[in-house]
Amino acid sequence: MTPPKDRLYTAEAAKRAGISKATLLRWLKEGKVPEVARDVRGWRVFTEEEVERIREYANTVTPPEPDKKPKKMENNFG
C-alpha cells in the first residue's frame, strides 16, 4: 500500500530529509521533531512540509564526535 501522492512514509521521509530512518524514529521518540499523522495501519505519514521542517532541524544538529580512543579488543580464545 502506498500513501497518497502528497504523503510519505518514514523511510522515504528520512531519505528526503537527508537522515537515516533510525535517526528520524529516534528524534520522534525523543520529541525532537513533532509526531505526524498515521494511516489506518498506524504507519506514520509525512507531508512535504513536515519533511522540510525535519530537514531544517537536521541542518542545525551537530553530528556526534567519533570516539578518538580505540576500543580495547578482548581475547576470547581461551
Buried (B, 14 or more C-beta within 10 A) or exposed (E): EEBEEEBBBBEBBBBBBEBEBEBBBEBBEEEBBEEBEEEEEEEBBBBEEBBEBBBEBBEEEEEEEEEEEEEEEEEEEE
